[in-house]
Amino acid sequence: RIDGLQATIAAAVEEQSATTAEMVRNVTDVSTGSQEIARSTSGVAAAAERTTSGAAHTSSTAAEVSRVAAHLRQLVGGFRL
């Protein structure tokens, strides 16, 4: 009877060890996935910042082109044919 109990306990301990090992693998996978998501999020944020900067530069350049065009219209308007 003691042998049977020892075998049952040993099987339960082995099953618990296997379950614990699987939990560790799952936690490691989740951790790796979280790190990848964090890197991707950082990349998206950097790209959004570059896009915003580029849009501001484009807007500034367009405003300058508009000012130059208005000045040229004024200069050309002074000529008589």
FIKOLZA-1660 file (N, C-alpha, C; in steps of 0.1 Angstrom, whole numbers, plus 5000, padded with zeros to 4 digits):
% residues 81
   i   px   py   pz ch aa at
   1 5008 4988 5000  A  R  N
   1 5000 5000 5000  A  R CA
   1 5009 5013 5000  A  R  C
   2 5019 5013 5007  A  I  N
   2 5029 5024 5008  A  I CA
   2 5035 5027 4994  A  I  C
   3 5038 5016 4987  A  D  N
   3 5044 5017 4974  A  D CA
   3 5034 5024 4964  A  D  C
   4 5021 5020 4966  A  G  N
   4 5011 5026 4957  A  G CA
   4 5010 5041 4960  A  G  C
   5 5010 5045 4973  A  L  N
   5 5009 5059 4976  A  L CA
   5 5021 5067 4971  A  L  C
   6 5033 5061 4973  A  Q  N
   6 5045 5067 4968  A  Q CA
   6 5045 5069 4953  A  Q  C
   7 5040 5059 4946  A  A  N
   7 5039 5060 4931  A  A CA
   7 5029 5071 4927  A  A  C
   8 5018 5072 4935  A  T  N
   8 5008 5083 4932  A  T CA
   8 5014 5097 4935  A  T  C
   9 5021 5098 4946  A  I  N
   9 5027 5111 4949  A  I CA
   9 5037 5114 4939  A  I  C
  10 5046 5104 4935  A  A  N
  10 5056 5107 4924  A  A CA
  10 5050 5111 4911  A  A  C
  11 5039 5105 4907  A  A  N
  11 5032 5109 4895  A  A CA
  11 5026 5123 4896  A  A  C
  12 5021 5126 4908  A  A  N
  12 5015 5140 4910  A  A CA
  12 5026 5150 4909  A  A  C
  13 5038 5147 4915  A  V  N
  13 5049 5156 4915  A  V CA
  13 5054 5158 4901  A  V  C
  14 5055 5147 4893  A  E  N
  14 5059 5148 4879  A  E CA
  14 5050 5156 4871  A  E  C
  15 5037 5154 4873  A  E  N
  15 5027 5162 4866  A  E CA
  15 5028 5177 4869  A  E  C
  16 5030 5180 4882  A  Q  N
  16 5031 5193 4887  A  Q CA
  16 5043 5200 4881  A  Q  C
  17 5054 5192 4880  A  S  N
  17 5066 5198 4874  A  S CA
  17 5064 5201 4859  A  S  C
  18 5057 5192 4852  A  A  N
  18 5055 5194 4838  A  A CA
  18 5046 5206 4836  A  A  C
  19 5036 5208 4845  A  T  N
  19 5027 5219 4844  A  T CA
  19 5034 5232 4846  A  T  C
  20 5043 5232 4856  A  T  N
  20 5051 5244 4860  A  T CA
  20 5060 5247 4848  A  T  C
  21 5066 5237 4842  A  A  N
  21 5075 5240 4830  A  A CA
  21 5067 5246 4819  A  A  C
  22 5055 5241 4816  A  E  N
  22 5047 5247 4806  A  E CA
  22 5043 5261 4809  A  E  C
  23 5040 5264 4822  A  M  N
  23 5037 5278 4826  A  M CA
  23 5049 5287 4823  A  M  C
  24 5061 5282 4826  A  V  N
  24 5073 5290 4824  A  V CA
  24 5074 5293 4809  A  V  C
  25 5072 5283 4801  A  R  N
  25 5073 5285 4786  A  R CA
  25 5063 5296 4782  A  R  C
  26 5051 5295 4787  A  N  N
  26 5040 5304 4783  A  N CA
  26 5044 5318 4787  A  N  C
  27 5049 5320 4799  A  V  N
  27 5052 5333 4804  A  V CA
  27 5064 5339 4796  A  V  C
  28 5073 5330 4792  A  T  N
  28 5085 5335 4784  A  T CA
  28 5080 5339 4770  A  T  C
  29 5070 5332 4765  A  D  N
  29 5065 5336 4752  A  D CA
  29 5057 5349 4752  A  D  C
  30 5050 5351 4763  A  V  N
  30 5042 5363 4765  A  V CA
  30 5052 5375 4767  A  V  C
  31 5063 5373 4774  A  S  N
  31 5073 5383 4776  A  S CA
  31 5079 5387 4763  A  S  C
  32 5083 5377 4755  A  T  N
  32 5089 5380 4742  A  T CA
  32 5079 5387 4733  A  T  C
  33 5067 5383 4733  A  G  N
  33 5057 5390 4725  A  G CA
  33 5055 5405 4729  A  G  C
  34 5055 5407 4743  A  S  N
  34 5053 5420 4748  A  S CA
  34 5065 5429 4744  A  S  C
  35 5077 5424 4744  A  Q  N
  35 5089 5431 4740  A  Q CA
  35 5088 5435 4725  A  Q  C
  36 5083 5426 4717  A  E  N
  36 5082 5428 4702  A  E CA
  36 5071 5439 4700  A  E  C
  37 5060 5439 4708  A  I  N
  37 5050 5449 4706  A  I CA
  37 5055 5463 4710  A  I  C
  38 5063 5463 4721  A  A  N
  38 5069 5476 4726  A  A CA
  38 5078 5481 4715  A  A  C
  39 5087 5473 4709  A  R  N
  39 5095 5477 4698  A  R CA
  39 5087 5483 4686  A  R  C
  40 5077 5476 4683  A  S  N
  40 5068 5480 4671  A  S CA
  40 5062 5493 4674  A  S  C
  41 5057 5495 4687  A  T  N
  41 5050 5507 4691  A  T CA
  41 5060 5519 4690  A  T  C
  42 5072 5516 4695  A  S  N
  42 5082 5527 4694  A  S CA
  42 5085 5531 4680  A  S  C
  43 5086 5521 4671  A  G  N
  43 5088 5523 4657  A  G CA
  43 5077 5532 4651  A  G  C
  44 5065 5528 4654  A  V  N
  44 5053 5536 4649  A  V CA
  44 5053 5550 4654  A  V  C
  45 5057 5552 4667  A  A  N
  45 5057 5565 4673  A  A CA
  45 5068 5574 4666  A  A  C
  46 5080 5567 4663  A  A  N
  46 5090 5575 4656  A  A CA
  46 5086 5578 4642  A  A  C
  47 5080 5569 4635  A  A  N
  47 5075 5572 4622  A  A CA
  47 5064 5583 4622  A  A  C
  48 5056 5583 4632  A  A  N
  48 5045 5594 4633  A  A CA
  48 5052 5607 4635  A  A  C
  49 5062 5607 4643  A  E  N
  49 5070 5620 4646  A  E CA
  49 5076 5625 4634  A  E  C
  50 5083 5616 4626  A  R  N
  50 5089 5620 4613  A  R CA
  50 5079 5626 4604  A  R  C
  51 5067 5619 4603  A  T  N
  51 5056 5624 4594  A  T CA
  51 5051 5637 4598  A  T  C
  52 5049 5639 4611  A  T  N
  52 5045 5653 4616  A  T CA
  52 5055 5663 4613  A  T  C
  53 5068 5660 4615  A  S  N
  53 5078 5670 4611  A  S CA
  53 5079 5673 4596  A  S  C
  54 5077 5662 4588  A  G  N
  54 5077 5664 4574  A  G CA
  54 5065 5673 4569  A  G  C
  55 5054 5670 4576  A  A  N
  55 5042 5678 4572  A  A CA
  55 5044 5693 4576  A  A  C
  56 5050 5695 4587  A  A  N
  56 5052 5709 4591  A  A CA
  56 5062 5716 4582  A  A  C
  57 5072 5709 4578  A  H  N
  57 5082 5714 4568  A  H CA
  57 5075 5717 4555  A  H  C
  58 5067 5708 4550  A  T  N
  58 5059 5710 4538  A  T CA
  58 5050 5722 4538  A  T  C
  59 5043 5723 4550  A  S  N
  59 5034 5735 4551  A  S CA
  59 5042 5748 4551  A  S  C
  60 5053 5748 4558  A  S  N
  60 5062 5760 4558  A  S CA
  60 5067 5764 4544  A  S  C
  61 5071 5753 4537  A  T  N
  61 5076 5756 4523  A  T CA
  61 5065 5760 4514  A  T  C
  62 5053 5755 4516  A  A  N
  62 5042 5759 4507  A  A CA
  62 5038 5774 4510  A  A  C
  63 5039 5778 4523  A  A  N
  63 5036 5791 4526  A  A CA
  63 5046 5801 4520  A  A  C
  64 5059 5797 4521  A  E  N
  64 5069 5805 4515  A  E CA
  64 5068 5806 4499  A  E  C
  65 5064 5795 4493  A  V  N
  65 5062 5795 4478  A  V CA
  65 5050 5804 4475  A  V  C
  66 5040 5804 4484  A  S  N
  66 5028 5813 4482  A  S CA
  66 5032 5828 4483  A  S  C
  67 5040 5831 4493  A  R  N
  67 5045 5845 4494  A  R CA
  67 5053 5849 4482  A  R  C
  68 5062 5840 4478  A  V  N
  68 5071 5844 4466  A  V CA
  68 5062 5846 4454  A  V  C
  69 5052 5837 4452  A  A  N
  69 5043 5838 4440  A  A CA
  69 5035 5851 4441  A  A  C
  70 5030 5855 4452  A  A  N
  70 5023 5868 4454  A  A CA
  70 5032 5880 4450  A  A  C
  71 5045 5879 4455  A  H  N
  71 5054 5889 4452  A  H CA
  71 5057 5890 4437  A  H  C
  72 5059 5878 4431  A  L  N
  72 5061 5878 4416  A  L CA
  72 5049 5884 4409  A  L  C
  73 5037 5881 4413  A  R  N
  73 5025 5886 4407  A  R CA
  73 5025 5901 4408  A  R  C
  74 5029 5906 4419  A  Q  N
  74 5030 5921 4421  A  Q CA
  74 5040 5927 4412  A  Q  C
  75 5052 5920 4411  A  L  N
  75 5062 5926 4402  A  L CA
  75 5058 5925 4387  A  L  C
  76 5052 5914 4383  A  V  N
  76 5048 5912 4369  A  V CA
  76 5037 5922 4366  A  V  C
  77 5028 5925 4376  A  G  N
  77 5017 5934 4374  A  G CA
  77 5022 5948 4371  A  G  C
  78 5034 5951 4374  A  G  N
  78 5039 5965 4372  A  G CA
  78 5043 5967 4358  A  G  C
  79 5045 5956 4350  A  F  N
  79 5049 5958 4336  A  F CA
  79 5037 5961 4327  A  F  C
  80 5039 5969 4317  A  R  N
  80 5029 5973 4308  A  R CA
  80 5033 5968 4294  A  R  C
  81 5024 5963 4286  A  L  N
  81 5027 5959 4273  A  L CA
  81 5023 5969 4263  A  L  C
% end
